[in-house]
Amino acid sequence: MLLFFIRHGDPIYNPDQLTPLGRRQAEALARRLAQYGLDKIYSSTSSRAAETAAPACELLKKDMTLLDWCNESHAWEGFAADNGNGGMTWVFQQEKYIKLFVSREISSLGREWYEHPAFEGTRLKEGIQRVQGETCAFLASLGYEHNDDGTYTSIRENSERVALFAHQGFGLAFLSCVLDIPYPQFCTHFDMGHTGMTVIYFPETQGNVVPKVLQLSNDSHLYKDGLPLNYQNWLRF
């Protein structure tokens, strides 16, 4: 199986929708996906994610299945915290959490990183456990049961190409769970741009399956269509 995780296009968060640039990004992505096809298309219930998936559904003549557990609003409840200025921001954007996340003290806790006293008063434990449970159930529905050692058992043959359109805040937690990389390490060292496409290969092997990232937040479809390659609309590369 190939699992495509795709972040939504350039957004307007309120009201929840794509900008004109975001719609062009989604169309460019759809043309890329149409070259080899998809068997299943899933999307967060957020409008900006569903609008990003819609052109691919149209070109490939596939229905979209909406998954509310992927909605960014649920991730916000678990992975946002008080920023000290009277507001809430993602923990992966706050210097105090970034320094904690990359510390040996946190990495030494492994999968139980959230038990560190520094995270008392946050909802990080509940957040990651929710995403982990939903991710395991989603992958099991596709034929892969998660094991405690970080591998998966293939419970049925699956050569499908499956796409999930969702969000940055959710995606960092989701991918950390799929790959069994602790969230503190994943969210501080990896990120994704608008319509960035991450491709994860689940090899059909005897015994346990170890998923492998083939591409992370690839945006070559934007380059092909001459669209701006701006990370979060500020960094050009």
RODO-2510 file (C-alpha; in nm, 4 decimals, decimal comma):
residues 237
     n   res          X          Y          Z
     1     m     0,0000     0,0000     0,0000
     2     l     0,0975     0,3570    -0,0626
     3     l    -0,0403     0,6089     0,1866
     4     f    -0,0455     0,9723     0,0716
     5     f    -0,0811     1,2299     0,3470
     6     i    -0,1558     1,5722     0,1983
     7     r    -0,1890     1,9025     0,3762
     8     h    -0,4589     2,1405     0,2541
     9     g    -0,3852     2,4297     0,0199
    10     d    -0,3258     2,7945     0,1085
    11     p    -0,6103     2,8699     0,3512
    12     i    -0,8375     3,1286     0,4981
    13     y    -0,9023     3,0011     0,8500
    14     n    -1,2084     3,2135     0,9185
    15     p    -1,4219     3,1405     0,7318
    16     d    -1,2723     2,7979     0,6696
    17     q    -1,1887     2,7809     0,2970
    18     l    -0,9083     2,7997     0,0414
    19     t    -0,7717     3,1203    -0,1032
    20     p    -0,7608     3,1571    -0,4849
    21     l    -0,3957     3,0442    -0,4637
    22     g    -0,5013     2,7451    -0,2534
    23     r    -0,7498     2,6401    -0,5198
    24     r    -0,4793     2,6580    -0,7875
    25     q    -0,2508     2,4505    -0,5668
    26     a    -0,5254     2,1888    -0,5253
    27     e    -0,5779     2,1730    -0,9021
    28     a    -0,2042     2,1301    -0,9633
    29     l    -0,1934     1,8516    -0,7071
    30     a    -0,4934     1,6792    -0,8660
    31     r    -0,3212     1,6705    -1,2052
    32     r    -0,0201     1,5092    -1,0432
    33     l    -0,2261     1,2470    -0,8591
    34     a    -0,4235     1,1717    -1,1753
    35     q    -0,1083     1,0448    -1,3493
    36     y    -0,1012     0,7249    -1,1429
    37     g    -0,4395     0,7297    -0,9719
    38     l    -0,5786     0,6752    -0,6249
    39     d    -0,8019     0,3967    -0,5013
    40     k    -0,9407     0,5725    -0,1947
    41     i    -0,9649     0,9385    -0,0976
    42     y    -1,0228     1,0483     0,2618
    43     s    -1,0485     1,4011     0,3957
    44     s    -1,0840     1,5858     0,7203
    45     t    -1,4297     1,7367     0,7695
    46     s    -1,2724     2,0822     0,7459
    47     s    -1,3768     2,2751     0,4350
    48     r    -1,0178     2,3690     0,3454
    49     a    -0,9144     2,0026     0,3433
    50     a    -1,2206     1,8861     0,1488
    51     e    -1,1761     2,1687    -0,1048
    52     t    -0,8159     2,0534    -0,1559
    53     a    -0,9286     1,6958    -0,2186
    54     a    -1,2185     1,7887    -0,4491
    55     p    -1,0219     1,8414    -0,7757
    56     a    -0,8538     1,5016    -0,7353
    57     c    -1,1933     1,3398    -0,6741
    58     e    -1,3255     1,5056    -0,9898
    59     l    -1,0361     1,4000    -1,2136
    60     l    -1,0203     1,0474    -1,0746
    61     k    -1,3982     1,0049    -1,0479
    62     k    -1,3683     0,8968    -0,6858
    63     d    -1,5939     0,9694    -0,3916
    64     m    -1,4506     1,1462    -0,0870
    65     t    -1,4885     0,9857     0,2559
    66     l    -1,4932     1,2415     0,5384
    67     l    -1,3178     1,1614     0,8673
    68     d    -1,4052     1,3932     1,1532
    69     w    -1,1268     1,2633     1,3798
    70     c    -0,8778     1,4262     1,1402
    71     n    -1,0299     1,7719     1,1825
    72     e    -0,7768     2,0279     1,3040
    73     s    -1,0116     2,1504     1,5775
    74     h    -0,9686     1,8218     1,7650
    75     a    -0,5911     1,8364     1,7300
    76     w    -0,5948     2,1937     1,8614
    77     e    -0,7585     2,0734     2,1832
    78     g    -0,4704     1,8332     2,2453
    79     f    -0,1644     2,0080     2,1031
    80     a    -0,2184     2,3773     2,1777
    81     a    -0,1132     2,5324     2,5076
    82     d    -0,0974     2,8665     2,6868
    83     n     0,1709     3,0785     2,5206
    84     g     0,2218     3,3027     2,8211
    85     n     0,0720     3,6043     2,6472
    86     g    -0,2902     3,5376     2,7206
    87     g    -0,3437     3,3157     2,4187
    88     m    -0,3041     2,9633     2,2890
    89     t    -0,0637     2,8419     2,0194
    90     w     0,0607     2,5062     1,8969
    91     v     0,3224     2,3568     2,1282
    92     f     0,5565     2,2952     1,8337
    93     q     0,5643     2,6728     1,7774
    94     q     0,6571     2,7627     2,1356
    95     e     1,0239     2,7934     2,2286
    96     k     0,9810     2,6482     2,5776
    97     y     0,8250     2,3305     2,4405
    98     i     1,0700     2,3015     2,1525
    99     k     1,3621     2,3077     2,3985
   100     l     1,1906     2,0440     2,6106
   101     f     1,1019     1,8254     2,3138
   102     v     1,4612     1,8024     2,1891
   103     s     1,6106     1,7415     2,5348
   104     r     1,7634     1,4086     2,6342
   105     e     1,5361     1,4122     2,9366
   106     i     1,2281     1,3866     2,7155
   107     s     1,3768     1,1519     2,4558
   108     s     1,4789     0,9106     2,7331
   109     l     1,1102     0,8607     2,8171
   110     g     1,0400     0,7186     2,4698
   111     r     0,6720     0,6584     2,4044
   112     e     0,5784     0,7763     2,7538
   113     w     0,7253     1,1230     2,6932
   114     y     0,3978     1,2856     2,7974
   115     e     0,4416     1,1618     3,1571
   116     h     0,7098     1,4246     3,2210
   117     p     0,6004     1,6686     3,4966
   118     a     0,6613     1,9643     3,2631
   119     f     0,3508     1,8655     3,0671
   120     e     0,1146     1,8731     3,3644
   121     g    -0,1709     2,1102     3,2949
   122     t    -0,1595     2,0402     2,9201
   123     r    -0,3714     1,7961     2,7199
   124     l    -0,0759     1,6469     2,5341
   125     k    -0,1237     1,2988     2,6807
   126     e    -0,4920     1,2898     2,5924
   127     g    -0,4187     1,4392     2,2506
   128     i    -0,1559     1,1897     2,1413
   129     q    -0,3458     0,8931     2,2831
   130     r    -0,6560     0,9964     2,0896
   131     v    -0,4668     1,0327     1,7624
   132     q    -0,2804     0,7061     1,8242
   133     g    -0,6048     0,5161     1,8820
   134     e    -0,7775     0,6633     1,5765
   135     t    -0,4692     0,6107     1,3599
   136     c    -0,4428     0,2448     1,4601
   137     a    -0,8119     0,1921     1,3838
   138     f    -0,7771     0,3655     1,0448
   139     l    -0,4760     0,1581     0,9421
   140     a    -0,6425    -0,1610     1,0658
   141     s    -0,9344    -0,0821     0,8333
   142     l    -0,6785    -0,0747     0,5510
   143     g    -0,5298    -0,4094     0,6531
   144     y    -0,2478    -0,3216     0,8936
   145     e    -0,2633    -0,3990     1,2651
   146     h    -0,0216    -0,2020     1,4806
   147     n     0,2159    -0,3948     1,7084
   148     d     0,3768    -0,2827     2,0327
   149     d     0,7236    -0,3103     1,8782
   150     g     0,6473    -0,0392     1,6220
   151     t     0,5782    -0,2750     1,3315
   152     y     0,2499    -0,3672     1,1646
   153     t     0,1023    -0,7057     1,0845
   154     s    -0,0535    -0,7272     0,7396
   155     i    -0,3952    -0,8848     0,7955
   156     r    -0,4931    -0,8747     0,4297
   157     e    -0,3233    -0,7992     0,1014
   158     n    -0,3456    -0,4342     0,0066
   159     s    -0,1856    -0,2850    -0,3041
   160     e    -0,4059     0,0263    -0,2988
   161     r    -0,3056     0,3904    -0,3226
   162     v    -0,4806     0,5732    -0,0393
   163     a    -0,4852     0,9511     0,0151
   164     l    -0,5746     1,1433     0,3301
   165     f    -0,6180     1,5223     0,3022
   166     a    -0,5867     1,7022     0,6340
   167     h    -0,3805     1,9562     0,8295
   168     q    -0,0410     2,0534     0,9679
   169     g    -0,1257     2,0427     1,3398
   170     f    -0,3081     1,7139     1,3034
   171     g    -0,0614     1,5760     1,0511
   172     l     0,2437     1,6087     1,2740
   173     a     0,0712     1,3952     1,5370
   174     f    -0,0737     1,1524     1,2809
   175     l     0,2562     1,0884     1,1045
   176     s     0,4394     1,0456     1,4337
   177     c     0,1875     0,7740     1,5233
   178     v     0,2008     0,6029     1,1829
   179     l     0,5815     0,5899     1,1938
   180     d     0,6220     0,5268     1,5688
   181     i     0,8455     0,8310     1,6068
   182     p     0,7690     1,0051     1,9391
   183     y     0,5733     1,3242     1,8825
   184     p     0,8308     1,5562     2,0495
   185     q     1,1000     1,4454     1,8063
   186     f     0,8758     1,4439     1,5001
   187     c     0,7051     1,7817     1,5453
   188     t     1,0323     1,9651     1,6140
   189     h     1,2302     1,8214     1,3206
   190     f     0,9709     1,7841     1,0428
   191     d     0,7003     1,9992     0,8878
   192     m     0,4822     2,0296     0,5789
   193     g     0,3851     2,3052     0,3354
   194     h     0,0555     2,3767     0,1622
   195     t    -0,0486     2,0765    -0,0525
   196     g     0,2770     1,9088     0,0509
   197     m     0,2475     1,5379    -0,0269
   198     t     0,4034     1,2804     0,2064
   199     v     0,4189     0,9270     0,0659
   200     i     0,4540     0,6267     0,2967
   201     y     0,5118     0,2769     0,1597
   202     f     0,3763    -0,0278     0,3409
   203     p     0,5703    -0,3158     0,1811
   204     e     0,3935    -0,6460     0,1285
   205     t     0,6393    -0,8726     0,3080
   206     q     0,6080    -1,1919     0,5067
   207     g     0,5819    -1,1274     0,8778
   208     n     0,5800    -0,7747     1,0129
   209     v     0,5587    -0,4596     0,8014
   210     v     0,7701    -0,1501     0,8641
   211     p     0,6377     0,1591     0,6818
   212     k     0,8920     0,3736     0,4999
   213     v     0,8687     0,7417     0,4050
   214     l     0,9441     0,7805     0,0337
   215     q     0,8761     1,1556     0,0206
   216     l     0,8002     1,4171     0,2827
   217     s     0,5848     1,7200     0,1931
   218     n     0,6792     1,7048    -0,1740
   219     d     0,5505     2,0064    -0,3697
   220     s     0,6915     1,9450    -0,7163
   221     h     0,3390     1,9851    -0,8592
   222     l     0,3582     2,3525    -0,7623
   223     y     0,6912     2,3919    -0,9388
   224     k     0,5541     2,2243    -1,2514
   225     d     0,2614     2,4687    -1,2637
   226     g     0,4798     2,7728    -1,1942
   227     l     0,3164     2,8423    -0,8590
   228     p     0,5086     3,0031    -0,5711
   229     l     0,7176     2,7660    -0,3600
   230     n     0,6756     2,9514    -0,0332
   231     y     0,6869     2,7628     0,2955
   232     q     0,3968     2,9054     0,5010
   233     n     0,3959     3,2025     0,2587
   234     w     0,7180     3,3517     0,3918
   235     l     1,0229     3,1346     0,3172
   236     r     1,1260     3,0866    -0,0445
   237     f     1,3390     2,7917    -0,1565
***
